[in-house]
Amino acid sequence: WRGMCSQEQIGSKRDCYLLELRNHATSGHHPEHNYDVISEDVIRFADQHGLKKFTILGHSMGGRTAMVTACKFPDRVDGCISIDSAPVDESGPSALDWLPLKMLELMHSFSDQGLTRSQAIEQAKEFYDNKPELVFIIDKNLKRNKDDKLEWLVNIDALYKNFQEVPYFDESLTNDT
């Protein structure tokens, strides 16, 4: 996203802000994780930066956040772009086989086992049969530190506990009232 925002075609015509959703990397870690509270985080950010109206773009969980923000705060959002997310509820039994849930389960189990960072990467390689793109996601979410301690950049406990909220979309938000 940084590369897109630094493009002259975009950066010369509008301000571009990159928000890190709660429970991700350096953002605040909270026990509650659902699109209602995340959309309120977006509005709080907009208020703090004096943004009366804005266009919101997001990918995956960010795309659902964008759609919920646009639906709940139509007076604030003048455009919404959702990449790789649709305004449909995808929760339910099929969500239990969803790759992100399996990944969170694996990451959560690493914490429960008390593994080091190196051990977690090795187990991920074994679990994913050396598929580098999947091991990369695990590695990308681990803090780098000198003592090889296993520390996550994301709030694994909150994301795992609230996982059912990730594929959920309140379809009533799209109904015209």
N, C-alpha and C positions, 0 to 999 in steps of 0.2 A: 504494500500500500504506500510505503514511503516513496517508492519510485514513481508511482502514478501521481501522487500529490506534488512531486517535484517537476512534473512535466509542465512546460511553459503554457501549453494549451489550457491546462487546468489552473495552475498556480497564478497565472497572470490575470485570470478572470474572477477568481473567488478564493477565499480563505479555505484551507483544508486542515481539519483536525483529525488526528488518529486516536481513537479511544481504545483502551484496553478494557475489556469487560471484567466485571468483578470475578474474582477467583482465578484469574489468569495472570501469570508472571508477576509483575511488580504492582499490579492493581491491588486494591484492598481485598482481603480475604474475609468472607462473611459466611455464616452458616446457611443463610437463605439464598437460594439460587433458582430464580424463575424469571420469565420474560416480563412480568409486571414490575418486579423490583428493578430489573436491569433497565427497562424503558424509563423508569423514574430516575435511575442514575444518569441516563442520557439527558433527560430534561434538566436535571440539577446541573450537569456540566454546561448545557446551553445557557442556563440562567447565570451561572458564574462567569461566563464569557460574553454576556450581553447579546446572545443570539436569539432574536425574536422569532425568526423563521429560518429554516435550514433544510437542505437536502441531505438525506441519510442513505448511506450505502453500507451493505454488510454482506459477508460471506458465511454460509452455514449458520452457526448459532448467531452470528452477527446479522445475517439476513433475516432471521426470525425476529431478532431484536429490532431491526429496522422496520419490519412490517407491524409489529405490535406498537412501536412508538408512533408510527404514522396513523394507525387506527385509533389509538387511545388519545392522541394529541394532534388531531387534524388541523387545528388552528396554528400549530407550530411547525408542521412539516409541509414543505412545498413540493417535495419530490422524494420518492423512495425507490431504491434499487436493491433488490435482493438477489444475490448470486447463490445458486445451488440450494435454495430453500423455497418452498411453495407455501401458500397460506392454507395448508391442510394439516389436520391432526394426524400425525404418524405414530402416535403412541399406541400402546396395546401390546398384545402377545408378540407380534412380529418385531417389535423394538428390542426384545430380549436377545435376538440374534444379530443385532446391529453391531458392526465393527467397533464404533466408538465405545459402546458399552463393554464389549469384550476387552478392549484396550484399558478402560478404566478399571475393570475387574483385575486385570493383570497388574497394573500399576499399584492398585490398592493391596494386592497380595504381596508385592515386593516390600511395601511398608510394614505389613504384618509380620513378614519373615525376618525383618531386621537386616536386610541385605546392605552391602556397600553399593556405591554407584557402579563400580566395575562389575560386581556380581549381577546386578540388575540388568546391565547391558548384555552380559553373557547369557543370562536366562532369556532375555527378549530375543536374542539371536536364535537360540534353540527353539523357543516357542513359535517364532515366526519363520522357522526353517530358513534362516539367513536371508529373509526378504528385506533388503536394505531400506526400502521406503517405509516399512512399518517400524523397524528398529530405529530409524531416524526420528520418527514421531516421539518414541519413548525418550531417546537421547535429548531431543530438543526441549523436552519438558523437565529435564533434570538440571539442577544448579551445578555449576562447575566450582569445585572447591579443592583445597590442597590435601585434605585428609581423607578423600574418597568417601565422604559421608553421603548417604542417600538423602537428598533434599529435593523436593519437587518445586517447580516454579508455579504450578497450578495448585489449587486447593483440592487435592485428591479427595479428602473426606467429604467436603461439601458437594463436589461434582458427582461423586459416587452415590451419596445419600439422596441427592435431588435429581438423579439421572432421569427419572420418569418425566421431568419437566422439559428436558432437552428436545425430544421429538414432538412434544405437545404444542399444538397451536389452537387457540380458542377461536374456532371458526365463526362464532357469533360476532366477533369483531368486524367481520367483513360484510355483515348484513347492513343494509341501509335502514336507518331508523327515522 
